[in-house]
Amino acid sequence: MSISLTEKAARRVREFMERDGGQALRVGVRRTGCSGWAYEVGLAEAISPADHRFEDAGITIVVDPESLPMVDGSRIDFVVEGLNRTFKFENPNATEECGCGESFTIQ
């Protein structure tokens, strides 16, 4: 099981942590969107004993047990497209993504 970050994503997370604090990058999913699931990315102020922990590029990444099967093996990048700046997931578990890339389906 793993979650990894590109160097651009790790640099962006470090910027957020320096500015806003937080112990780790929290990655999860929630039901929504046209494809069923959407990614949630934020800073973790606390880490639960139930959270799964990963380390990459000097960043601690935490994932709750319910989200882990849907994001396991993902690589997270940070992309700038025009005026949009966002974290983009390369998720080997996603079988479909909506056109905007904000939601995905798992079969």
JOBEL-V916624 format. One record per residue. N is the residue number from 1. RES is the residue in one small letter. PSI is psi in whole degrees, -180 to 180 (999 if undefined). Layout:
n:N res:RES psi:PSI
n:N res:RES psi:PSI
//
This chain:
n:1 res:m psi:138
n:2 res:s psi:158
n:3 res:i psi:134
n:4 res:s psi:163
n:5 res:l psi:143
n:6 res:t psi:167
n:7 res:e psi:-37
n:8 res:k psi:-42
n:9 res:a psi:-43
n:10 res:a psi:-41
n:11 res:r psi:-42
n:12 res:r psi:-42
n:13 res:v psi:-43
n:14 res:r psi:-42
n:15 res:e psi:-47
n:16 res:f psi:-44
n:17 res:m psi:-39
n:18 res:e psi:-38
n:19 res:r psi:-44
n:20 res:d psi:-7
n:21 res:g psi:-157
n:22 res:g psi:149
n:23 res:q psi:-24
n:24 res:a psi:171
n:25 res:l psi:124
n:26 res:r psi:128
n:27 res:v psi:134
n:28 res:g psi:-173
n:29 res:v psi:158
n:30 res:r psi:154
n:31 res:r psi:128
n:32 res:t psi:-177
n:33 res:g psi:176
n:34 res:c psi:-14
n:35 res:s psi:0
n:36 res:g psi:-40
n:37 res:w psi:145
n:38 res:a psi:147
n:39 res:y psi:145
n:40 res:e psi:130
n:41 res:v psi:130
n:42 res:g psi:-180
n:43 res:l psi:137
n:44 res:a psi:119
n:45 res:e psi:-25
n:46 res:a psi:153
n:47 res:i psi:123
n:48 res:s psi:149
n:49 res:p psi:-25
n:50 res:a psi:-18
n:51 res:d psi:144
n:52 res:h psi:135
n:53 res:r psi:139
n:54 res:f psi:152
n:55 res:e psi:132
n:56 res:d psi:134
n:57 res:a psi:34
n:58 res:g psi:8
n:59 res:i psi:133
n:60 res:t psi:131
n:61 res:i psi:129
n:62 res:v psi:143
n:63 res:v psi:133
n:64 res:d psi:155
n:65 res:p psi:-33
n:66 res:e psi:-33
n:67 res:s psi:-27
n:68 res:l psi:-45
n:69 res:p psi:-25
n:70 res:m psi:-20
n:71 res:v psi:-3
n:72 res:d psi:132
n:73 res:g psi:0
n:74 res:s psi:149
n:75 res:r psi:129
n:76 res:i psi:129
n:77 res:d psi:163
n:78 res:f psi:121
n:79 res:v psi:148
n:80 res:v psi:118
n:81 res:e psi:102
n:82 res:g psi:-124
n:83 res:l psi:-8
n:84 res:n psi:136
n:85 res:r psi:126
n:86 res:t psi:160
n:87 res:f psi:134
n:88 res:k psi:134
n:89 res:f psi:133
n:90 res:e psi:97
n:91 res:n psi:112
n:92 res:p psi:-12
n:93 res:n psi:-18
n:94 res:a psi:128
n:95 res:t psi:-23
n:96 res:e psi:152
n:97 res:e psi:149
n:98 res:c psi:166
n:99 res:g psi:-33
n:100 res:c psi:-10
n:101 res:g psi:8
n:102 res:e psi:-18
n:103 res:s psi:162
n:104 res:f psi:166
n:105 res:t psi:144
n:106 res:i psi:128
n:107 res:q psi:999
//
